[in-house]
Amino acid sequence: MPQGPDRENATPGSPAPGTSPFEEGMLALLPGLRRYSRSLTHSDPDGEDLLQDCVETALAKRGTWRGGSLKAWVYTIMTNLHHNRGRNARRFPAVDIGEAEHLEAPTAAADPLERDRLHAALDGLAPEYRSVLMLVVVEGYAYQEVADMLGVPIGTVMSRLSRARERLWLVLAEQNIVTLRRPK
């Protein structure tokens, strides 16, 4: 690795010139964080992934650190990330690609009547409701992004989305032979 003029005279393990106390503290915590991540995951690759996610989260959220114990703050982040991964793994179990090779992907039952009903219901929405619904639900944009795109306040985006969903649900429920129930 090429050494710049600032690093030529630096001692090994010393922080680079211009690093903040936060960055120095993070660098000092890395060996312990690596051990902790591996102990949580019981796997070197998963531990490295957890470590990387933890450091990335800590750096991204450095503004929320209140100046207390950096070690406690970062270890809490890692613990919470690990718990969240565990919850997600239980909710959405993954199958190794080698185990799933023999499985066929289910073919979607293309019901032209359902598709036509949905298109008609979407076309029946007012343009401002339809645009917000499509940008948020189909395209996956955040409320603030949609607000910026359309030049309206974020509250307007939220209310239009709510009204669009409600009207869409009402139209589809009226045309349905079997009554639709709202999820609880």
Backbone as CSV, one residue per row, in Angstrom:
resi,resn,N_x,N_y,N_z,CA_x,CA_y,CA_z,C_x,C_y,C_z
1,MET,0.852,-1.164,0.000,0.000,0.000,0.000,0.897,1.225,0.000
2,PRO,0.648,2.190,-0.897,1.511,3.352,-0.960,1.345,4.207,0.283
3,GLN,2.438,4.698,0.732,2.444,5.545,1.923,2.577,6.988,1.485
4,GLY,1.690,7.823,1.926,1.775,9.246,1.631,2.817,9.885,2.523
5,PRO,3.159,11.132,2.261,4.166,11.810,3.073,3.745,11.950,4.524
6,ASP,2.456,12.025,4.786,2.004,12.178,6.177,2.150,10.890,6.962
7,ARG,2.122,9.743,6.281,2.145,8.456,6.976,3.555,7.873,7.081
8,GLU,4.539,8.460,6.404,5.882,7.886,6.404,6.479,7.814,7.795
9,ASN,6.280,8.853,8.582,6.892,8.930,9.905,5.947,8.501,11.019
10,ALA,4.746,8.085,10.668,3.781,7.690,11.692,4.131,6.306,12.211
11,THR,3.819,6.087,13.468,4.062,4.781,14.063,2.912,3.854,13.709
12,PRO,3.183,2.559,13.564,2.104,1.619,13.235,1.030,1.644,14.318
13,GLY,-0.215,1.645,13.861,-1.335,1.638,14.802,-1.757,3.023,15.225
14,SER,-1.000,4.052,14.878,-1.401,5.403,15.247,-2.416,5.904,14.237
15,PRO,-3.342,6.747,14.686,-4.365,7.226,13.769,-3.750,8.128,12.700
16,ALA,-4.412,8.179,11.570,-3.954,9.028,10.478,-4.137,10.484,10.868
17,PRO,-3.278,11.351,10.376,-3.442,12.774,10.683,-4.790,13.270,10.180
18,GLY,-5.414,14.108,10.961,-6.692,14.675,10.573,-7.898,13.845,10.963
19,THR,-7.713,12.749,11.685,-8.867,11.956,12.103,-9.474,12.563,13.347
20,SER,-10.770,12.441,13.459,-11.477,13.005,14.608,-11.405,12.032,15.790
21,PRO,-11.692,12.514,16.987,-11.729,11.600,18.141,-12.742,10.469,17.958
22,PHE,-13.835,10.766,17.266,-14.834,9.730,16.997,-14.218,8.628,16.146
23,GLU,-13.546,9.000,15.068,-12.926,8.018,14.181,-11.819,7.250,14.893
24,GLU,-11.039,7.949,15.713,-9.990,7.271,16.484,-10.606,6.240,17.423
25,GLY,-11.694,6.624,18.079,-12.378,5.694,18.980,-12.927,4.489,18.241
26,MET,-13.488,4.735,17.051,-14.014,3.627,16.251,-12.890,2.686,15.846
27,LEU,-11.766,3.231,15.424,-10.628,2.394,15.042,-10.135,1.551,16.215
28,ALA,-10.117,2.146,17.401,-9.659,1.415,18.583,-10.624,0.292,18.960
29,LEU,-11.902,0.454,18.632,-12.904,-0.551,18.993,-12.982,-1.715,18.004
30,LEU,-12.412,-1.579,16.826,-12.576,-2.606,15.784,-12.173,-4.020,16.199
31,PRO,-11.023,-4.232,16.842,-10.692,-5.621,17.222,-11.724,-6.246,18.158
32,GLY,-12.165,-5.496,19.134,-13.173,-6.022,20.056,-14.508,-6.232,19.371
33,LEU,-14.873,-5.318,18.481,-16.122,-5.469,17.737,-16.085,-6.699,16.843
34,ARG,-14.929,-6.964,16.240,-14.794,-8.146,15.378,-15.001,-9.419,16.208
35,ARG,-14.372,-9.475,17.376,-14.535,-10.660,18.237,-15.998,-10.807,18.668
36,TYR,-16.621,-9.699,19.049,-17.997,-9.725,19.516,-18.940,-10.164,18.389
37,SER,-18.724,-9.641,17.183,-19.606,-10.009,16.072,-19.497,-11.498,15.750
38,ARG,-18.282,-12.028,15.815,-18.105,-13.457,15.546,-18.714,-14.311,16.646
39,SER,-18.666,-13.802,17.881,-19.269,-14.580,18.963,-20.791,-14.571,18.861
40,LEU,-21.357,-13.489,18.342,-22.810,-13.431,18.187,-23.295,-14.327,17.058
41,THR,-22.559,-14.337,15.958,-23.024,-15.051,14.765,-22.530,-16.482,14.660
42,HIS,-21.491,-16.832,15.419,-20.887,-18.167,15.362,-20.363,-18.482,13.961
43,SER,-19.984,-17.439,13.222,-19.513,-17.638,11.853,-18.615,-16.468,11.472
44,ASP,-17.476,-16.779,10.862,-16.573,-15.714,10.429,-17.206,-14.830,9.349
45,PRO,-17.765,-15.412,8.278,-18.347,-14.540,7.239,-19.524,-13.711,7.752
46,ASP,-20.408,-14.335,8.529,-21.547,-13.592,9.069,-21.077,-12.541,10.073
47,GLY,-20.046,-12.865,10.831,-19.485,-11.904,11.773,-18.899,-10.700,11.060
48,GLU,-18.223,-10.942,9.940,-17.671,-9.825,9.162,-18.782,-8.957,8.588
49,ASP,-19.859,-9.593,8.124,-20.998,-8.824,7.615,-21.609,-7.964,8.716
50,LEU,-21.775,-8.558,9.893,-22.338,-7.820,11.020,-21.416,-6.668,11.419
51,LEU,-20.126,-6.921,11.442,-19.166,-5.866,11.779,-19.264,-4.726,10.777
52,GLN,-19.299,-5.051,9.502,-19.376,-4.012,8.486,-20.663,-3.210,8.620
53,ASP,-21.780,-3.882,8.833,-23.050,-3.178,9.001,-23.028,-2.286,10.234
54,CYS,-22.406,-2.765,11.296,-22.324,-1.997,12.531,-21.497,-0.726,12.330
55,VAL,-20.339,-0.859,11.719,-19.477,0.304,11.496,-20.159,1.282,10.552
56,GLU,-20.795,0.757,9.521,-21.505,1.618,8.586,-22.625,2.383,9.288
57,THR,-23.393,1.697,10.113,-24.474,2.344,10.844,-23.937,3.380,11.810
58,ALA,-22.878,3.032,12.531,-22.301,3.979,13.496,-21.795,5.232,12.794
59,LEU,-21.131,5.065,11.658,-20.626,6.231,10.935,-21.767,7.065,10.366
60,ALA,-22.799,6.407,9.880,-23.932,7.134,9.313,-24.712,7.883,10.386
61,LYS,-24.725,7.338,11.605,-25.516,7.935,12.681,-24.642,8.621,13.727
62,ARG,-23.435,8.981,13.336,-22.519,9.591,14.295,-23.087,10.854,14.912
63,GLY,-23.960,11.543,14.213,-24.575,12.755,14.746,-25.514,12.495,15.913
64,THR,-25.972,11.250,16.068,-26.881,10.930,17.175,-26.138,10.521,18.437
65,TRP,-24.829,10.330,18.328,-24.036,9.970,19.502,-23.961,11.174,20.418
66,ARG,-24.291,10.992,21.668,-24.400,12.097,22.631,-23.091,12.401,23.355
67,GLY,-22.022,11.722,22.995,-20.746,12.004,23.630,-20.475,11.165,24.862
68,GLY,-21.336,10.218,25.160,-21.116,9.327,26.297,-20.089,8.271,25.932
69,SER,-20.300,7.093,26.414,-19.387,5.992,26.133,-19.576,5.532,24.687
70,LEU,-18.572,5.779,23.859,-18.629,5.345,22.463,-18.711,3.826,22.377
71,LYS,-17.981,3.161,23.265,-17.969,1.700,23.260,-19.368,1.149,23.517
72,ALA,-20.045,1.659,24.519,-21.393,1.186,24.835,-22.349,1.473,23.685
73,TRP,-22.210,2.642,23.075,-23.085,3.041,21.979,-22.908,2.114,20.781
74,VAL,-21.658,1.839,20.402,-21.393,1.006,19.229,-21.754,-0.453,19.499
75,TYR,-21.468,-0.944,20.682,-21.822,-2.327,21.002,-23.345,-2.499,21.036
76,THR,-24.064,-1.471,21.467,-25.528,-1.516,21.442,-26.029,-1.586,20.006
77,ILE,-25.406,-0.813,19.126,-25.781,-0.860,17.708,-25.589,-2.271,17.171
78,MET,-24.428,-2.872,17.478,-24.158,-4.216,16.958,-25.154,-5.230,17.523
79,THR,-25.436,-5.144,18.806,-26.387,-6.072,19.418,-27.762,-5.932,18.778
80,ASN,-28.207,-4.691,18.576,-29.521,-4.466,17.964,-29.558,-4.962,16.521
81,LEU,-28.487,-4.729,15.771,-28.434,-5.238,14.399,-28.535,-6.764,14.379
82,HIS,-27.827,-7.408,15.314,-27.863,-8.873,15.373,-29.273,-9.364,15.713
83,HIS,-29.915,-8.724,16.683,-31.289,-9.125,17.046,-32.243,-8.899,15.870
84,ASN,-32.088,-7.783,15.169,-32.954,-7.512,14.013,-32.760,-8.562,12.927
85,ARG,-31.514,-8.963,12.699,-31.255,-10.012,11.707,-31.913,-11.319,12.120
86,GLY,-31.842,-11.632,13.397,-32.462,-12.862,13.881,-33.968,-12.841,13.692
87,ARG,-34.583,-11.713,14.012,-36.030,-11.586,13.818,-36.383,-11.715,12.341
88,ASN,-35.620,-11.053,11.493,-35.899,-11.133,10.059,-35.680,-12.539,9.524
89,ALA,-34.690,-13.231,10.033,-34.431,-14.603,9.580,-35.584,-15.521,9.974
90,ARG,-36.182,-15.284,11.152,-37.327,-16.104,11.569,-38.575,-15.754,10.760
91,ARG,-38.747,-14.462,10.467,-39.923,-14.037,9.709,-39.823,-14.410,8.243
92,PHE,-38.618,-14.325,7.681,-38.406,-14.594,6.264,-37.271,-15.599,6.117
93,PRO,-37.556,-16.879,6.363,-36.483,-17.865,6.305,-35.895,-17.965,4.900
94,ALA,-34.584,-18.117,4.863,-33.874,-18.230,3.589,-33.495,-19.681,3.347
95,VAL,-33.430,-20.033,2.092,-33.032,-21.377,1.698,-31.758,-21.235,0.877
96,ASP,-30.780,-22.050,1.163,-29.542,-22.025,0.397,-29.845,-22.355,-1.052
97,ILE,-29.166,-21.695,-1.964,-29.445,-21.879,-3.381,-29.246,-23.331,-3.813
98,GLY,-28.302,-24.011,-3.219,-28.077,-25.413,-3.559,-29.249,-26.294,-3.160
99,GLU,-29.911,-25.943,-2.074,-31.054,-26.724,-1.602,-32.309,-26.444,-2.418
100,ALA,-32.355,-25.318,-3.096,-33.570,-24.916,-3.798,-33.529,-25.205,-5.295
101,GLU,-32.467,-25.819,-5.776,-32.350,-26.043,-7.215,-33.456,-26.939,-7.760
102,HIS,-33.913,-27.881,-6.971,-34.927,-28.808,-7.454,-36.339,-28.223,-7.385
103,LEU,-36.510,-27.113,-6.715,-37.830,-26.496,-6.585,-38.160,-25.675,-7.824
104,GLU,-39.398,-25.765,-8.246,-39.844,-24.960,-9.368,-40.478,-23.692,-8.829
105,ALA,-40.258,-22.618,-9.536,-40.886,-21.363,-9.158,-42.368,-21.450,-9.483
106,PRO,-43.218,-21.049,-8.549,-44.651,-21.122,-8.830,-45.017,-20.133,-9.935
107,THR,-45.848,-20.583,-10.831,-46.298,-19.693,-11.895,-47.469,-18.881,-11.379
108,ALA,-47.420,-17.618,-11.663,-48.495,-16.741,-11.221,-49.733,-17.018,-12.065
109,ALA,-50.823,-17.210,-11.384,-52.074,-17.433,-12.085,-52.552,-16.092,-12.612
110,ALA,-52.382,-15.885,-13.890,-52.775,-14.617,-14.495,-54.274,-14.650,-14.742
111,ASP,-54.982,-13.955,-13.910,-56.425,-13.870,-14.041,-56.743,-12.563,-14.765
112,PRO,-57.128,-12.646,-16.024,-57.367,-11.419,-16.775,-58.473,-10.563,-16.179
113,LEU,-59.450,-11.190,-15.547,-60.518,-10.407,-14.929,-59.996,-9.587,-13.750
114,GLU,-59.141,-10.206,-12.937,-58.556,-9.480,-11.808,-57.702,-8.324,-12.297
115,ARG,-56.885,-8.585,-13.314,-56.014,-7.539,-13.857,-56.855,-6.399,-14.423
116,ASP,-57.913,-6.740,-15.147,-58.775,-5.707,-15.730,-59.480,-4.900,-14.648
117,ARG,-59.924,-5.590,-13.598,-60.582,-4.885,-12.485,-59.618,-3.923,-11.809
118,LEU,-58.377,-4.367,-11.619,-57.379,-3.513,-10.974,-57.061,-2.302,-11.854
119,HIS,-56.877,-2.539,-13.158,-56.603,-1.410,-14.063,-57.764,-0.428,-14.069
120,ALA,-58.977,-0.940,-14.100,-60.143,-0.060,-14.098,-60.218,0.733,-12.791
121,ALA,-59.933,0.078,-11.684,-59.964,0.767,-10.394,-58.881,1.846,-10.326
122,LEU,-57.687,1.535,-10.827,-56.606,2.530,-10.846,-56.945,3.688,-11.772
123,ASP,-57.524,3.382,-12.932,-57.893,4.436,-13.878,-59.002,5.322,-13.323
124,GLY,-59.804,4.768,-12.429,-60.889,5.536,-11.826,-60.431,6.504,-10.746
125,LEU,-59.206,6.373,-10.296,-58.687,7.292,-9.278,-58.378,8.650,-9.902
126,ALA,-58.520,9.684,-9.123,-58.124,11.022,-9.572,-56.622,11.007,-9.854
127,PRO,-56.171,11.770,-10.833,-54.746,11.741,-11.210,-53.793,12.006,-10.050
128,GLU,-54.140,12.922,-9.159,-53.229,13.223,-8.046,-53.136,12.050,-7.067
129,TYR,-54.218,11.294,-6.911,-54.175,10.124,-6.047,-53.410,8.986,-6.710
130,ARG,-53.688,8.787,-8.008,-53.032,7.703,-8.744,-51.522,7.918,-8.804
131,SER,-51.083,9.153,-9.020,-49.639,9.411,-9.120,-48.939,9.130,-7.796
132,VAL,-49.536,9.542,-6.684,-48.926,9.282,-5.379,-48.912,7.787,-5.085
133,LEU,-50.001,7.106,-5.380,-50.079,5.665,-5.140,-49.019,4.923,-5.944
134,MET,-48.870,5.263,-7.196,-47.898,4.576,-8.048,-46.467,4.869,-7.608
135,LEU,-46.170,6.120,-7.248,-44.810,6.470,-6.855,-44.404,5.808,-5.542
136,VAL,-45.320,5.746,-4.592,-44.984,5.175,-3.285,-45.058,3.653,-3.309
137,VAL,-46.169,3.106,-3.776,-46.401,1.671,-3.669,-45.665,0.884,-4.753
138,VAL,-45.751,1.331,-5.988,-45.165,0.561,-7.080,-43.682,0.878,-7.249
139,GLU,-43.351,2.169,-7.274,-41.962,2.562,-7.519,-41.106,2.548,-6.254
140,GLY,-41.722,2.582,-5.089,-40.981,2.456,-3.838,-40.319,3.726,-3.341
141,TYR,-40.755,4.884,-3.796,-40.172,6.134,-3.325,-40.663,6.461,-1.922
142,ALA,-39.828,7.157,-1.170,-40.201,7.608,0.168,-41.159,8.787,0.051
143,TYR,-41.929,9.025,1.104,-42.900,10.117,1.100,-42.238,11.452,0.768
144,GLN,-41.095,11.725,1.370,-40.424,13.000,1.141,-39.973,13.128,-0.311
145,GLU,-39.507,12.035,-0.887,-39.099,12.066,-2.297,-40.290,12.375,-3.198
146,VAL,-41.426,11.774,-2.910,-42.624,12.022,-3.703,-43.071,13.469,-3.522
147,ALA,-42.993,13.957,-2.293,-43.366,15.350,-2.031,-42.488,16.294,-2.840
148,ASP,-41.200,16.021,-2.888,-40.286,16.853,-3.667,-40.585,16.759,-5.158
149,MET,-40.877,15.549,-5.642,-41.163,15.358,-7.066,-42.414,16.116,-7.496
150,LEU,-43.443,16.034,-6.649,-44.729,16.631,-7.016,-44.858,18.079,-6.562
151,GLY,-43.933,18.538,-5.739,-43.975,19.919,-5.264,-45.115,20.183,-4.287
152,VAL,-45.406,19.199,-3.458,-46.461,19.348,-2.448,-45.878,18.998,-1.084
153,PRO,-46.533,19.438,-0.004,-46.046,19.066,1.334,-46.167,17.567,1.571
154,ILE,-45.341,17.062,2.489,-45.331,15.622,2.776,-46.677,15.169,3.348
155,GLY,-47.345,16.018,4.099,-48.664,15.679,4.632,-49.678,15.450,3.527
156,THR,-49.562,16.216,2.464,-50.449,16.046,1.306,-50.205,14.694,0.657
157,VAL,-48.946,14.305,0.551,-48.611,12.992,-0.009,-49.240,11.898,0.841
158,MET,-49.100,12.023,2.147,-49.634,10.993,3.043,-51.151,10.917,2.957
159,SER,-51.825,12.057,2.916,-53.291,12.024,2.854,-53.776,11.519,1.500
160,ARG,-53.085,11.909,0.413,-53.486,11.410,-0.910,-53.286,9.903,-1.005
161,LEU,-52.205,9.418,-0.442,-51.961,7.977,-0.467,-53.036,7.238,0.321
162,SER,-53.380,7.760,1.476,-54.414,7.138,2.297,-55.748,7.120,1.560
163,ARG,-56.094,8.239,0.949,-57.362,8.309,0.208,-57.344,7.400,-1.016
164,ALA,-56.207,7.332,-1.695,-56.108,6.457,-2.875,-56.291,5.004,-2.474
165,ARG,-55.648,4.595,-1.406,-55.790,3.211,-0.944,-57.222,2.907,-0.542
166,GLU,-57.837,3.844,0.167,-59.217,3.644,0.616,-60.163,3.528,-0.578
167,ARG,-60.025,4.423,-1.549,-60.911,4.392,-2.715,-60.676,3.141,-3.552
168,LEU,-59.436,2.759,-3.697,-59.115,1.541,-4.436,-59.734,0.334,-3.740
169,TRP,-59.610,0.279,-2.432,-60.176,-0.828,-1.663,-61.691,-0.859,-1.820
170,LEU,-62.338,0.311,-1.755,-63.802,0.361,-1.876,-64.261,-0.106,-3.254
171,VAL,-63.587,0.342,-4.306,-63.967,-0.050,-5.664,-63.801,-1.551,-5.852
172,LEU,-62.672,-2.084,-5.405,-62.437,-3.512,-5.568,-63.377,-4.335,-4.698
173,ALA,-63.722,-3.839,-3.518,-64.634,-4.570,-2.638,-66.045,-4.597,-3.213
174,GLU,-66.472,-3.509,-3.874,-67.810,-3.473,-4.474,-67.948,-4.486,-5.596
175,GLN,-66.883,-4.691,-6.362,-66.927,-5.577,-7.504,-66.653,-7.024,-7.135
176,ASN,-66.361,-7.283,-5.890,-65.969,-8.617,-5.462,-67.185,-9.434,-5.067
177,ILE,-67.180,-10.675,-5.486,-68.271,-11.578,-5.092,-68.062,-12.001,-3.640
178,VAL,-66.831,-12.309,-3.287,-66.493,-12.670,-1.922,-66.085,-11.394,-1.208
179,THR,-66.645,-11.156,-0.048,-66.344,-9.912,0.647,-64.874,-9.901,1.094
180,LEU,-64.274,-8.749,0.948,-62.892,-8.568,1.379,-62.881,-8.110,2.820
181,ARG,-61.937,-8.642,3.567,-61.772,-8.201,4.949,-60.481,-7.429,5.052
182,ARG,-60.493,-6.384,5.845,-59.276,-5.618,6.073,-58.347,-6.411,6.971
183,PRO,-57.040,-6.329,6.709,-56.099,-6.997,7.630,-56.121,-6.312,8.974
184,LYS,-55.978,-7.094,10.024,-56.023,-6.538,11.372,-54.663,-6.136,11.812
